């Protein structure tokens, strides 16, 4: 007779090896499958828009620091 805490195909109470996960099906994770999901498209669009906005902000800051006439001394020191 097996101990009450033993689950067939699952974790063994004696700790003999790593635990096994059973009864889990492989999810379809192809790009086409993900793009059919509304929540994934929304997440992807949000991330792309946020990254684009971050890039525009960084380009603006770099242009201000490097090209602003009053800060020409800083521009020269950054270039050298």
Order of alpha helices (4+ residues) and beta strands (2+ residues): alpha-alpha-alpha
